[in-house]
Amino acid sequence: MEKSVNAIMPGLTARVVVNVGDRVEKGQEVAVINCMKTEIPVNSEEAGVVKQVLVKEWDELQVGDPMVILEI
């Protein structure tokens, strides 16, 4: 089963801290959003393995945009 990790606020992707194949735990940081010069961590709501990274640095995001796909 797949689960996406979505943007929690509008902004720019500051960085993605996971790669395809990485194992992530529930609550682990997977990316960071830059919003008005503030960095906001985006954490996984589920444990799983990173199947796909959908964003790269400086991609513009809206609330709910998928950033990372996990295989759970």
MODELLER restraints for C-alpha pairs under 7 A, 6 or more apart:
rsr = mdl.restraints
at = mdl.atoms
rsr.add(forms.Gaussian(group=physical.xy_distance, feature=features.Distance(at['CA:1:A'], at['CA:71:A']), mean=5.79, stdev=0.5))
rsr.add(forms.Gaussian(group=physical.xy_distance, feature=features.Distance(at['CA:1:A'], at['CA:72:A']), mean=5.54, stdev=0.5))
rsr.add(forms.Gaussian(group=physical.xy_distance, feature=features.Distance(at['CA:2:A'], at['CA:69:A']), mean=6.63, stdev=0.5))
rsr.add(forms.Gaussian(group=physical.xy_distance, feature=features.Distance(at['CA:2:A'], at['CA:70:A']), mean=5.52, stdev=0.5))
rsr.add(forms.Gaussian(group=physical.xy_distance, feature=features.Distance(at['CA:2:A'], at['CA:71:A']), mean=4.64, stdev=0.5))
rsr.add(forms.Gaussian(group=physical.xy_distance, feature=features.Distance(at['CA:2:A'], at['CA:72:A']), mean=5.86, stdev=0.5))
rsr.add(forms.Gaussian(group=physical.xy_distance, feature=features.Distance(at['CA:3:A'], at['CA:69:A']), mean=5.80, stdev=0.5))
rsr.add(forms.Gaussian(group=physical.xy_distance, feature=features.Distance(at['CA:3:A'], at['CA:70:A']), mean=5.21, stdev=0.5))
rsr.add(forms.Gaussian(group=physical.xy_distance, feature=features.Distance(at['CA:3:A'], at['CA:71:A']), mean=6.55, stdev=0.5))
rsr.add(forms.Gaussian(group=physical.xy_distance, feature=features.Distance(at['CA:3:A'], at['CA:72:A']), mean=6.85, stdev=0.5))
rsr.add(forms.Gaussian(group=physical.xy_distance, feature=features.Distance(at['CA:4:A'], at['CA:66:A']), mean=5.84, stdev=0.5))
rsr.add(forms.Gaussian(group=physical.xy_distance, feature=features.Distance(at['CA:4:A'], at['CA:68:A']), mean=5.64, stdev=0.5))
rsr.add(forms.Gaussian(group=physical.xy_distance, feature=features.Distance(at['CA:4:A'], at['CA:69:A']), mean=4.41, stdev=0.5))
rsr.add(forms.Gaussian(group=physical.xy_distance, feature=features.Distance(at['CA:4:A'], at['CA:70:A']), mean=6.02, stdev=0.5))
rsr.add(forms.Gaussian(group=physical.xy_distance, feature=features.Distance(at['CA:5:A'], at['CA:44:A']), mean=5.99, stdev=0.5))
rsr.add(forms.Gaussian(group=physical.xy_distance, feature=features.Distance(at['CA:5:A'], at['CA:66:A']), mean=5.79, stdev=0.5))
rsr.add(forms.Gaussian(group=physical.xy_distance, feature=features.Distance(at['CA:5:A'], at['CA:67:A']), mean=5.69, stdev=0.5))
rsr.add(forms.Gaussian(group=physical.xy_distance, feature=features.Distance(at['CA:5:A'], at['CA:68:A']), mean=5.15, stdev=0.5))
rsr.add(forms.Gaussian(group=physical.xy_distance, feature=features.Distance(at['CA:5:A'], at['CA:69:A']), mean=6.30, stdev=0.5))
rsr.add(forms.Gaussian(group=physical.xy_distance, feature=features.Distance(at['CA:6:A'], at['CA:64:A']), mean=5.03, stdev=0.5))
rsr.add(forms.Gaussian(group=physical.xy_distance, feature=features.Distance(at['CA:6:A'], at['CA:65:A']), mean=5.24, stdev=0.5))
rsr.add(forms.Gaussian(group=physical.xy_distance, feature=features.Distance(at['CA:6:A'], at['CA:66:A']), mean=4.20, stdev=0.5))
rsr.add(forms.Gaussian(group=physical.xy_distance, feature=features.Distance(at['CA:6:A'], at['CA:67:A']), mean=5.35, stdev=0.5))
rsr.add(forms.Gaussian(group=physical.xy_distance, feature=features.Distance(at['CA:7:A'], at['CA:61:A']), mean=6.78, stdev=0.5))
rsr.add(forms.Gaussian(group=physical.xy_distance, feature=features.Distance(at['CA:7:A'], at['CA:62:A']), mean=6.70, stdev=0.5))
rsr.add(forms.Gaussian(group=physical.xy_distance, feature=features.Distance(at['CA:7:A'], at['CA:63:A']), mean=5.25, stdev=0.5))
rsr.add(forms.Gaussian(group=physical.xy_distance, feature=features.Distance(at['CA:7:A'], at['CA:64:A']), mean=5.02, stdev=0.5))
rsr.add(forms.Gaussian(group=physical.xy_distance, feature=features.Distance(at['CA:7:A'], at['CA:65:A']), mean=5.26, stdev=0.5))
rsr.add(forms.Gaussian(group=physical.xy_distance, feature=features.Distance(at['CA:7:A'], at['CA:66:A']), mean=6.33, stdev=0.5))
rsr.add(forms.Gaussian(group=physical.xy_distance, feature=features.Distance(at['CA:7:A'], at['CA:67:A']), mean=6.51, stdev=0.5))
rsr.add(forms.Gaussian(group=physical.xy_distance, feature=features.Distance(at['CA:8:A'], at['CA:63:A']), mean=5.34, stdev=0.5))
rsr.add(forms.Gaussian(group=physical.xy_distance, feature=features.Distance(at['CA:8:A'], at['CA:64:A']), mean=6.26, stdev=0.5))
rsr.add(forms.Gaussian(group=physical.xy_distance, feature=features.Distance(at['CA:9:A'], at['CA:62:A']), mean=6.29, stdev=0.5))
rsr.add(forms.Gaussian(group=physical.xy_distance, feature=features.Distance(at['CA:9:A'], at['CA:63:A']), mean=4.63, stdev=0.5))
rsr.add(forms.Gaussian(group=physical.xy_distance, feature=features.Distance(at['CA:10:A'], at['CA:35:A']), mean=6.84, stdev=0.5))
rsr.add(forms.Gaussian(group=physical.xy_distance, feature=features.Distance(at['CA:10:A'], at['CA:61:A']), mean=5.22, stdev=0.5))
rsr.add(forms.Gaussian(group=physical.xy_distance, feature=features.Distance(at['CA:10:A'], at['CA:62:A']), mean=4.25, stdev=0.5))
rsr.add(forms.Gaussian(group=physical.xy_distance, feature=features.Distance(at['CA:10:A'], at['CA:63:A']), mean=5.26, stdev=0.5))
rsr.add(forms.Gaussian(group=physical.xy_distance, feature=features.Distance(at['CA:11:A'], at['CA:33:A']), mean=6.08, stdev=0.5))
rsr.add(forms.Gaussian(group=physical.xy_distance, feature=features.Distance(at['CA:11:A'], at['CA:34:A']), mean=5.58, stdev=0.5))
rsr.add(forms.Gaussian(group=physical.xy_distance, feature=features.Distance(at['CA:11:A'], at['CA:35:A']), mean=4.66, stdev=0.5))
rsr.add(forms.Gaussian(group=physical.xy_distance, feature=features.Distance(at['CA:11:A'], at['CA:60:A']), mean=5.90, stdev=0.5))
rsr.add(forms.Gaussian(group=physical.xy_distance, feature=features.Distance(at['CA:11:A'], at['CA:61:A']), mean=5.30, stdev=0.5))
rsr.add(forms.Gaussian(group=physical.xy_distance, feature=features.Distance(at['CA:11:A'], at['CA:62:A']), mean=6.74, stdev=0.5))
rsr.add(forms.Gaussian(group=physical.xy_distance, feature=features.Distance(at['CA:12:A'], at['CA:33:A']), mean=5.56, stdev=0.5))
rsr.add(forms.Gaussian(group=physical.xy_distance, feature=features.Distance(at['CA:12:A'], at['CA:34:A']), mean=5.14, stdev=0.5))
rsr.add(forms.Gaussian(group=physical.xy_distance, feature=features.Distance(at['CA:12:A'], at['CA:35:A']), mean=6.59, stdev=0.5))
rsr.add(forms.Gaussian(group=physical.xy_distance, feature=features.Distance(at['CA:12:A'], at['CA:58:A']), mean=5.13, stdev=0.5))
rsr.add(forms.Gaussian(group=physical.xy_distance, feature=features.Distance(at['CA:12:A'], at['CA:59:A']), mean=5.47, stdev=0.5))
rsr.add(forms.Gaussian(group=physical.xy_distance, feature=features.Distance(at['CA:12:A'], at['CA:60:A']), mean=4.58, stdev=0.5))
rsr.add(forms.Gaussian(group=physical.xy_distance, feature=features.Distance(at['CA:12:A'], at['CA:61:A']), mean=5.77, stdev=0.5))
rsr.add(forms.Gaussian(group=physical.xy_distance, feature=features.Distance(at['CA:13:A'], at['CA:32:A']), mean=6.18, stdev=0.5))
rsr.add(forms.Gaussian(group=physical.xy_distance, feature=features.Distance(at['CA:13:A'], at['CA:33:A']), mean=4.71, stdev=0.5))
rsr.add(forms.Gaussian(group=physical.xy_distance, feature=features.Distance(at['CA:13:A'], at['CA:34:A']), mean=6.13, stdev=0.5))
rsr.add(forms.Gaussian(group=physical.xy_distance, feature=features.Distance(at['CA:13:A'], at['CA:56:A']), mean=6.64, stdev=0.5))
rsr.add(forms.Gaussian(group=physical.xy_distance, feature=features.Distance(at['CA:13:A'], at['CA:57:A']), mean=5.09, stdev=0.5))
rsr.add(forms.Gaussian(group=physical.xy_distance, feature=features.Distance(at['CA:13:A'], at['CA:58:A']), mean=4.84, stdev=0.5))
rsr.add(forms.Gaussian(group=physical.xy_distance, feature=features.Distance(at['CA:13:A'], at['CA:59:A']), mean=5.30, stdev=0.5))
rsr.add(forms.Gaussian(group=physical.xy_distance, feature=features.Distance(at['CA:13:A'], at['CA:60:A']), mean=6.55, stdev=0.5))
rsr.add(forms.Gaussian(group=physical.xy_distance, feature=features.Distance(at['CA:14:A'], at['CA:32:A']), mean=5.39, stdev=0.5))
rsr.add(forms.Gaussian(group=physical.xy_distance, feature=features.Distance(at['CA:14:A'], at['CA:33:A']), mean=5.20, stdev=0.5))
rsr.add(forms.Gaussian(group=physical.xy_distance, feature=features.Distance(at['CA:14:A'], at['CA:34:A']), mean=5.34, stdev=0.5))
rsr.add(forms.Gaussian(group=physical.xy_distance, feature=features.Distance(at['CA:14:A'], at['CA:57:A']), mean=5.48, stdev=0.5))
rsr.add(forms.Gaussian(group=physical.xy_distance, feature=features.Distance(at['CA:14:A'], at['CA:58:A']), mean=6.00, stdev=0.5))
rsr.add(forms.Gaussian(group=physical.xy_distance, feature=features.Distance(at['CA:15:A'], at['CA:31:A']), mean=5.72, stdev=0.5))
rsr.add(forms.Gaussian(group=physical.xy_distance, feature=features.Distance(at['CA:15:A'], at['CA:32:A']), mean=5.38, stdev=0.5))
rsr.add(forms.Gaussian(group=physical.xy_distance, feature=features.Distance(at['CA:15:A'], at['CA:57:A']), mean=5.30, stdev=0.5))
rsr.add(forms.Gaussian(group=physical.xy_distance, feature=features.Distance(at['CA:16:A'], at['CA:30:A']), mean=6.13, stdev=0.5))
rsr.add(forms.Gaussian(group=physical.xy_distance, feature=features.Distance(at['CA:16:A'], at['CA:31:A']), mean=4.18, stdev=0.5))
rsr.add(forms.Gaussian(group=physical.xy_distance, feature=features.Distance(at['CA:16:A'], at['CA:32:A']), mean=6.40, stdev=0.5))
rsr.add(forms.Gaussian(group=physical.xy_distance, feature=features.Distance(at['CA:16:A'], at['CA:56:A']), mean=6.90, stdev=0.5))
rsr.add(forms.Gaussian(group=physical.xy_distance, feature=features.Distance(at['CA:17:A'], at['CA:30:A']), mean=5.24, stdev=0.5))
rsr.add(forms.Gaussian(group=physical.xy_distance, feature=features.Distance(at['CA:17:A'], at['CA:31:A']), mean=5.35, stdev=0.5))
rsr.add(forms.Gaussian(group=physical.xy_distance, feature=features.Distance(at['CA:18:A'], at['CA:30:A']), mean=5.55, stdev=0.5))
rsr.add(forms.Gaussian(group=physical.xy_distance, feature=features.Distance(at['CA:19:A'], at['CA:50:A']), mean=6.67, stdev=0.5))
rsr.add(forms.Gaussian(group=physical.xy_distance, feature=features.Distance(at['CA:20:A'], at['CA:50:A']), mean=4.92, stdev=0.5))
rsr.add(forms.Gaussian(group=physical.xy_distance, feature=features.Distance(at['CA:20:A'], at['CA:51:A']), mean=5.47, stdev=0.5))
rsr.add(forms.Gaussian(group=physical.xy_distance, feature=features.Distance(at['CA:20:A'], at['CA:52:A']), mean=5.73, stdev=0.5))
rsr.add(forms.Gaussian(group=physical.xy_distance, feature=features.Distance(at['CA:20:A'], at['CA:53:A']), mean=6.68, stdev=0.5))
rsr.add(forms.Gaussian(group=physical.xy_distance, feature=features.Distance(at['CA:21:A'], at['CA:49:A']), mean=5.84, stdev=0.5))
rsr.add(forms.Gaussian(group=physical.xy_distance, feature=features.Distance(at['CA:21:A'], at['CA:50:A']), mean=5.14, stdev=0.5))
rsr.add(forms.Gaussian(group=physical.xy_distance, feature=features.Distance(at['CA:21:A'], at['CA:51:A']), mean=6.27, stdev=0.5))
rsr.add(forms.Gaussian(group=physical.xy_distance, feature=features.Distance(at['CA:22:A'], at['CA:49:A']), mean=5.58, stdev=0.5))
rsr.add(forms.Gaussian(group=physical.xy_distance, feature=features.Distance(at['CA:22:A'], at['CA:50:A']), mean=5.40, stdev=0.5))
rsr.add(forms.Gaussian(group=physical.xy_distance, feature=features.Distance(at['CA:23:A'], at['CA:48:A']), mean=5.79, stdev=0.5))
rsr.add(forms.Gaussian(group=physical.xy_distance, feature=features.Distance(at['CA:23:A'], at['CA:49:A']), mean=4.40, stdev=0.5))
rsr.add(forms.Gaussian(group=physical.xy_distance, feature=features.Distance(at['CA:23:A'], at['CA:50:A']), mean=6.42, stdev=0.5))
rsr.add(forms.Gaussian(group=physical.xy_distance, feature=features.Distance(at['CA:24:A'], at['CA:47:A']), mean=5.46, stdev=0.5))
rsr.add(forms.Gaussian(group=physical.xy_distance, feature=features.Distance(at['CA:24:A'], at['CA:48:A']), mean=5.49, stdev=0.5))
rsr.add(forms.Gaussian(group=physical.xy_distance, feature=features.Distance(at['CA:24:A'], at['CA:49:A']), mean=6.05, stdev=0.5))
rsr.add(forms.Gaussian(group=physical.xy_distance, feature=features.Distance(at['CA:25:A'], at['CA:46:A']), mean=6.64, stdev=0.5))
rsr.add(forms.Gaussian(group=physical.xy_distance, feature=features.Distance(at['CA:25:A'], at['CA:47:A']), mean=4.19, stdev=0.5))
rsr.add(forms.Gaussian(group=physical.xy_distance, feature=features.Distance(at['CA:25:A'], at['CA:48:A']), mean=6.60, stdev=0.5))
rsr.add(forms.Gaussian(group=physical.xy_distance, feature=features.Distance(at['CA:26:A'], at['CA:44:A']), mean=5.52, stdev=0.5))
rsr.add(forms.Gaussian(group=physical.xy_distance, feature=features.Distance(at['CA:26:A'], at['CA:45:A']), mean=5.28, stdev=0.5))
rsr.add(forms.Gaussian(group=physical.xy_distance, feature=features.Distance(at['CA:26:A'], at['CA:46:A']), mean=4.52, stdev=0.5))
rsr.add(forms.Gaussian(group=physical.xy_distance, feature=features.Distance(at['CA:26:A'], at['CA:47:A']), mean=4.56, stdev=0.5))
rsr.add(forms.Gaussian(group=physical.xy_distance, feature=features.Distance(at['CA:27:A'], at['CA:43:A']), mean=5.17, stdev=0.5))
rsr.add(forms.Gaussian(group=physical.xy_distance, feature=features.Distance(at['CA:27:A'], at['CA:44:A']), mean=5.10, stdev=0.5))
rsr.add(forms.Gaussian(group=physical.xy_distance, feature=features.Distance(at['CA:27:A'], at['CA:45:A']), mean=5.81, stdev=0.5))
rsr.add(forms.Gaussian(group=physical.xy_distance, feature=features.Distance(at['CA:28:A'], at['CA:43:A']), mean=5.15, stdev=0.5))
rsr.add(forms.Gaussian(group=physical.xy_distance, feature=features.Distance(at['CA:28:A'], at['CA:44:A']), mean=5.55, stdev=0.5))
rsr.add(forms.Gaussian(group=physical.xy_distance, feature=features.Distance(at['CA:29:A'], at['CA:41:A']), mean=6.20, stdev=0.5))
rsr.add(forms.Gaussian(group=physical.xy_distance, feature=features.Distance(at['CA:29:A'], at['CA:42:A']), mean=5.61, stdev=0.5))
rsr.add(forms.Gaussian(group=physical.xy_distance, feature=features.Distance(at['CA:29:A'], at['CA:43:A']), mean=4.19, stdev=0.5))
rsr.add(forms.Gaussian(group=physical.xy_distance, feature=features.Distance(at['CA:29:A'], at['CA:44:A']), mean=6.39, stdev=0.5))
rsr.add(forms.Gaussian(group=physical.xy_distance, feature=features.Distance(at['CA:30:A'], at['CA:42:A']), mean=5.97, stdev=0.5))
rsr.add(forms.Gaussian(group=physical.xy_distance, feature=features.Distance(at['CA:30:A'], at['CA:43:A']), mean=5.64, stdev=0.5))
rsr.add(forms.Gaussian(group=physical.xy_distance, feature=features.Distance(at['CA:30:A'], at['CA:44:A']), mean=6.50, stdev=0.5))
rsr.add(forms.Gaussian(group=physical.xy_distance, feature=features.Distance(at['CA:31:A'], at['CA:41:A']), mean=6.12, stdev=0.5))
rsr.add(forms.Gaussian(group=physical.xy_distance, feature=features.Distance(at['CA:31:A'], at['CA:42:A']), mean=5.19, stdev=0.5))
rsr.add(forms.Gaussian(group=physical.xy_distance, feature=features.Distance(at['CA:32:A'], at['CA:39:A']), mean=6.27, stdev=0.5))
rsr.add(forms.Gaussian(group=physical.xy_distance, feature=features.Distance(at['CA:32:A'], at['CA:40:A']), mean=5.53, stdev=0.5))
rsr.add(forms.Gaussian(group=physical.xy_distance, feature=features.Distance(at['CA:32:A'], at['CA:41:A']), mean=4.47, stdev=0.5))
rsr.add(forms.Gaussian(group=physical.xy_distance, feature=features.Distance(at['CA:32:A'], at['CA:42:A']), mean=5.60, stdev=0.5))
rsr.add(forms.Gaussian(group=physical.xy_distance, feature=features.Distance(at['CA:33:A'], at['CA:39:A']), mean=5.63, stdev=0.5))
rsr.add(forms.Gaussian(group=physical.xy_distance, feature=features.Distance(at['CA:33:A'], at['CA:40:A']), mean=5.12, stdev=0.5))
rsr.add(forms.Gaussian(group=physical.xy_distance, feature=features.Distance(at['CA:33:A'], at['CA:41:A']), mean=6.36, stdev=0.5))
rsr.add(forms.Gaussian(group=physical.xy_distance, feature=features.Distance(at['CA:34:A'], at['CA:40:A']), mean=6.29, stdev=0.5))
rsr.add(forms.Gaussian(group=physical.xy_distance, feature=features.Distance(at['CA:47:A'], at['CA:72:A']), mean=6.46, stdev=0.5))
rsr.add(forms.Gaussian(group=physical.xy_distance, feature=features.Distance(at['CA:48:A'], at['CA:70:A']), mean=5.64, stdev=0.5))
rsr.add(forms.Gaussian(group=physical.xy_distance, feature=features.Distance(at['CA:48:A'], at['CA:71:A']), mean=5.44, stdev=0.5))
rsr.add(forms.Gaussian(group=physical.xy_distance, feature=features.Distance(at['CA:48:A'], at['CA:72:A']), mean=4.45, stdev=0.5))
rsr.add(forms.Gaussian(group=physical.xy_distance, feature=features.Distance(at['CA:49:A'], at['CA:70:A']), mean=5.35, stdev=0.5))
rsr.add(forms.Gaussian(group=physical.xy_distance, feature=features.Distance(at['CA:49:A'], at['CA:71:A']), mean=5.21, stdev=0.5))
rsr.add(forms.Gaussian(group=physical.xy_distance, feature=features.Distance(at['CA:49:A'], at['CA:72:A']), mean=6.64, stdev=0.5))
rsr.add(forms.Gaussian(group=physical.xy_distance, feature=features.Distance(at['CA:50:A'], at['CA:69:A']), mean=6.07, stdev=0.5))
rsr.add(forms.Gaussian(group=physical.xy_distance, feature=features.Distance(at['CA:50:A'], at['CA:70:A']), mean=4.59, stdev=0.5))
rsr.add(forms.Gaussian(group=physical.xy_distance, feature=features.Distance(at['CA:50:A'], at['CA:71:A']), mean=6.37, stdev=0.5))
rsr.add(forms.Gaussian(group=physical.xy_distance, feature=features.Distance(at['CA:51:A'], at['CA:69:A']), mean=5.50, stdev=0.5))
rsr.add(forms.Gaussian(group=physical.xy_distance, feature=features.Distance(at['CA:51:A'], at['CA:70:A']), mean=5.23, stdev=0.5))
rsr.add(forms.Gaussian(group=physical.xy_distance, feature=features.Distance(at['CA:51:A'], at['CA:71:A']), mean=5.90, stdev=0.5))
rsr.add(forms.Gaussian(group=physical.xy_distance, feature=features.Distance(at['CA:52:A'], at['CA:68:A']), mean=5.84, stdev=0.5))
rsr.add(forms.Gaussian(group=physical.xy_distance, feature=features.Distance(at['CA:52:A'], at['CA:69:A']), mean=5.03, stdev=0.5))
rsr.add(forms.Gaussian(group=physical.xy_distance, feature=features.Distance(at['CA:53:A'], at['CA:67:A']), mean=6.33, stdev=0.5))
rsr.add(forms.Gaussian(group=physical.xy_distance, feature=features.Distance(at['CA:53:A'], at['CA:68:A']), mean=4.60, stdev=0.5))
rsr.add(forms.Gaussian(group=physical.xy_distance, feature=features.Distance(at['CA:53:A'], at['CA:69:A']), mean=6.41, stdev=0.5))
rsr.add(forms.Gaussian(group=physical.xy_distance, feature=features.Distance(at['CA:54:A'], at['CA:67:A']), mean=5.08, stdev=0.5))
rsr.add(forms.Gaussian(group=physical.xy_distance, feature=features.Distance(at['CA:54:A'], at['CA:68:A']), mean=5.62, stdev=0.5))
rsr.add(forms.Gaussian(group=physical.xy_distance, feature=features.Distance(at['CA:55:A'], at['CA:67:A']), mean=5.52, stdev=0.5))
